[in-house]
């Protein structure tokens, strides 16, 4: 078994550390969702592939806009949260 020089955390310190990690991941996910929303809006506004024209001609344009925005926001938010998990600054705490 390999021993590490990581100090033992008290329950209170562990709780604070978990909340910091959750805030870090939530912030990254929120930024990813914002970027995804902006990309979806840009696709509609710039009429990439005729998407803006189809949305404008739709009987109920709210539904296709929601489908695009929610799916892009979810995709980008999930990717940002996944990258946040990979990039958690956890090992940096215990360097000498």
C-alpha positions as semicolon CSV with decimal commas, in nm:
position;residue;x (nm);y (nm);z (nm)
1;X;0,000;0,000;0,000
2;X;0,126;0,343;-0,088
3;X;0,109;0,603;0,182
4;X;0,053;0,962;0,093
5;X;0,141;1,270;0,289
6;X;-0,214;1,404;0,269
7;X;-0,333;1,530;0,605
8;X;-0,645;1,386;0,760
9;X;-0,942;1,620;0,733
10;X;-1,179;1,682;1,018
11;X;-1,546;1,636;0,932
12;X;-1,597;2,013;0,923
13;X;-1,299;2,066;0,689
14;X;-1,419;1,781;0,467
15;X;-1,767;1,936;0,449
16;X;-1,621;2,274;0,351
17;X;-1,399;2,105;0,092
18;X;-1,698;1,924;-0,060
19;X;-1,898;2,246;-0,082
20;X;-1,602;2,420;-0,252
21;X;-1,578;2,139;-0,506
22;X;-1,953;2,150;-0,572
23;X;-1,943;2,527;-0,621
24;X;-1,650;2,488;-0,861
25;X;-1,839;2,229;-1,066
26;X;-2,167;2,423;-1,058
27;X;-1,993;2,741;-1,172
28;X;-1,830;2,557;-1,461
29;X;-2,162;2,395;-1,557
30;X;-2,340;2,733;-1,546
31;X;-2,074;2,892;-1,766
32;X;-2,103;2,601;-2,009
33;X;-2,482;2,638;-2,018
34;X;-2,446;3,009;-2,088
35;X;-2,205;2,939;-2,373
36;X;-2,441;2,674;-2,512
37;X;-2,732;2,918;-2,498
38;X;-2,528;3,183;-2,678
39;X;-2,424;2,933;-2,947
40;X;-2,786;2,827;-3,006
41;X;-2,897;3,190;-3,029
42;X;-2,611;3,262;-3,271
43;X;-2,716;2,966;-3,488
44;X;-3,068;3,101;-3,510
45;X;-2,967;3,465;-3,554
46;X;-2,699;3,397;-3,818
47;X;-2,935;3,154;-3,996
48;X;-2,676;2,875;-4,014
49;X;-2,817;2,600;-4,233
50;X;-3,147;2,785;-4,265
51;X;-3,236;2,725;-3,900
52;X;-3,338;3,087;-3,841
53;X;-3,565;3,085;-4,147
54;X;-3,734;2,763;-4,037
55;X;-3,786;2,900;-3,687
56;X;-3,929;3,224;-3,826
57;X;-4,173;3,033;-4,050
58;X;-4,285;2,790;-3,779
59;X;-4,643;2,808;-3,659
60;X;-4,517;2,818;-3,300
61;X;-4,156;2,944;-3,303
62;X;-4,114;2,909;-2,925
63;X;-4,095;2,530;-2,942
64;X;-3,803;2,500;-3,188
65;X;-3,615;2,777;-3,008
66;X;-3,661;2,596;-2,676
67;X;-3,552;2,266;-2,830
68;X;-3,235;2,423;-2,965
69;X;-3,148;2,630;-2,659
70;X;-3,217;2,359;-2,400
71;X;-3,030;2,090;-2,593
72;X;-2,727;2,311;-2,658
73;X;-2,724;2,439;-2,299
74;X;-2,743;2,084;-2,165
75;X;-2,471;1,959;-2,395
76;X;-2,230;2,244;-2,325
77;X;-2,311;2,246;-1,952
78;X;-2,248;1,873;-1,926
79;X;-1,921;1,901;-2,114
80;X;-1,808;2,187;-1,892
81;X;-1,903;1,996;-1,576
82;X;-1,716;1,688;-1,700
83;X;-1,407;1,894;-1,772
84;X;-1,440;2,053;-1,427
85;X;-1,432;1,708;-1,271
86;X;-1,114;1,627;-1,463
87;X;-0,955;1,959;-1,370
88;X;-1,047;1,973;-1,001
89;X;-0,763;2,153;-0,824
90;X;-0,750;1,885;-0,556
91;X;-0,392;1,758;-0,581
92;X;-0,258;2,113;-0,585
93;X;-0,358;2,151;-0,220
94;X;-0,125;1,880;-0,099
95;X;0,191;1,967;-0,289
96;X;0,496;2,047;-0,079
